[in-house]
Amino acid sequence: MQAGTIPFIAALVLLAIPFRVAAAGAPTFQELMDPGVFPQPQRGMVVEAAALSHESWQVTTTGARISADLARGDITFEQRIGHRRAVVRLHLGTPLRGAHITHRGPGLARATFDHPRITIRVNGDSLFMLHVHEPATVTADRQISPAWFASYQNNHLVVDEWGGFGLYCSDAAVDDRFDPYAKTVARYQLPADSVLWVAVCPPKPYPWERSLRDTVVWHWSDRLAYPPDDVLRSWKDYGDIVLLQSEVMLWKDWNLDFVPRLGPQEFARVRKTLHDLGMRFIVYTSPVYFLKGTALESQAMNSFENFKGWPPGTATGENIDLFIAAITRVMKDYKPDGLYFDGQYTSSPAALYTLARRARALLGEDGILEWHSTQALGPNDCYLPQADAYVDFILRGEGANARYADPDYLRFFVSGYNVNNSIGVLCNNSGGINADLVRRVLEVNGRFHAIASWLADPPAVTVVRDYEAQLTPALRQAVDRDVDRRQGQLAARMARNQAEWARLQTPPAWGAPRLALTFATPLEAKQVVSPANPAPFAEKDGTLVITARPHTYAFFSLPMTGKAVGIELKLRQGTDGGMSWGPAAMLRFANGSALRIGTRSDGKLQADIMGQQLVGGAYDPARWVWLRARWLDRWGLIERSDDGARYETVWRFDHGGSLSGDAIELFVGKVPYNGQPADFSTEGPAGACDIGFVKVY
């Protein structure tokens, strides 16, 4: 974690592959309409048929049947894998006239229309692309009841136990009025040249045989990335694929290129040993942290000496061509069996999709691709199944241990069964493994890697062996039985969720706060202060003034008991230079969950919820801003106000019940994003921030 936001995503390069690529820079929705881009199918996802008549245009793919009623201007999307049914319907509000079929093949079907002036492309992975050449209003009506949904800007994924759909828009400024529980879930008023995607889930069948056969042994070290042969041989009984991560120790200048730190001969030794054992191996690369050709290039780091944290990353795909060129050299010169991507392009569905398809083209159909995708598309669990579909293993959940108790988090975000249908793996490297977690992950058809450090711990080895013993064909029957059982309970569950969602649309009815800090007198509470901040606290005119270095901690800790349903505070960033160490309040809960809200010196707001970081909104650091968080049994809101009276929603969040238990502690001040008394950096001049009040309800 760096001083600013959670580090996310980054880059790619021209490659001699059988499709045209766009000009250098971040990929766009509009460029992906070009039939010369990705014309051929990959991973067995194909256009099976496309037919035009006077009444309709129909396209059938591996995972979907898409039918356009030309007279009505309606387009219906049916899921074909597992359960055949309609999942969503688009309304264009006008008849479709003047159809021209421009392309029809196994990779894509494409048509243009004279009225309205639009182009439609459908890929073999069941990704539907609507490009409007004049302003248009498009509404989306759901045909399923949502068991789970996630959003990033005006991009949404809406699914139940059997499948579902996603909506993704090229223009983030379009207010789509998303409501997952309304019949019309979204309404897009699209400017000319906008593109709207509809993704039908799942795009491919689940690879059951492979998911029961392949286990990855995951090695990371800050000392040695090239284990000796005896260690490599000791892993053979625990898996058939080895992931060599160890980014800094594996590569020289890992932010700028991928050259073996110990030389190509040592890399070749590891490859030969593993191949002689009948094992395959994949190696670390990162679109996020590949900084070559970006404004962040000067912040590249290449050593753990005087380590102060990871460098920032880039989420846009702006240097995608350079990244692709670098990993092409890795595959050509060093010949691993595949690649591990540490993060992807989280700010753009178009860049995310391009990254997946170009990487798959590089690796071929049999190469192994894993991406670590704890932050998939934005910060709030949204993802693009049609990008994930080109990946073998999807690793999610790093640092989100408090969320493992939420079955929906494991089911829909980590597992992705019947959504992306790649092999979803829980990234529990910070929390170990136990029998109960194994049970809950397998119930939702998730998987684990065998982390190399576990294999020296006899209790962990016992759990790993028990986990692997359960990877039999009987697991499929058990998983699908539970899927159908939960689907049968969906109506009652939706009614509860819908009622709670509606309650959050009205102002809170809190009554008097259970705890109110107003700072009219010095606060009597435990002080948690960095050595870099001598005497940081003062009270002035009923305000708590904190004077401290930017990315250091200085906060009060107050014990609490009982439940909490909301927190509200008034603060002013002032001259404080902190971001993830900026002024904030945090509630800690007995079950290990936490919620933090505050401001950053870059003029943005920040919330940290159970290890999940949300950054956005805008405010004036020189002025007061009121922030509040409130939650019910499942859903919650983060809101802001400029006057303490009129609030607007910044984020909605799903806490999965984790904030329903007892609150045990309140932190107030310069509270780090994770609540830990640790500085990111003691450099920089001291600044001052103000907190006017904190109230817990």
Secondary structure, DSSP 8 states (H G I E B T S, - for coil): --SSS-----B------SS----SSS--TTGGG-TTSS-S-BTTB-EEEEEE-SSEEEEEESSEEEEEETTTTEEEEEE-SSS-EEEEEEE-SS--EEEEEEEESSSEEEEEEEETTEEEEEETTSEEEEEESS-EEEEEEESS--SEEEEETTEEEEE-SS-EEEEEES-TT------TTSSEEEEEEE-TT-EEEEEEE-SS---HHHHHH--EEEE--SS-SS--HHHHHHTGGG-SEEEE--HHHHEETTTT--EETT-HHHHHHHHHHHHHTT-EEEEEE-TTT--TTSTTGGG----STT---------S-TBHHHHHHHHHHHHHHH--SEEEEE---TT-HHHHHHHHHHHHHHHTTTSEEEEE-SS-SSSSS---HHHHTT-SEEEE-TT-GGGGG-HHIIIIIII-TTTT-SEEEE--TTT---HHHHHHHHHTT-B--EEGGGGG-HHHHHHHHHHHHT-SHHHHHHHHHHHHHHHHTHHHHHHHHHHHHHHTTS-----S-SEEE--SS---SEEEE-TT-SS-EEEETTEEEEEE-TT--EEEEEE--SB--EEEEEEE-TT---STTSEEEEEEETTS-EEEEEE-TTS-EEEEETTEEEEE----TTS-EEEEEEE-SSEEEEEEESSSSSEEEEEEEE-TTTTSSBEEEEEEEE--TT--S--S---S--EEEEEEEEEE-
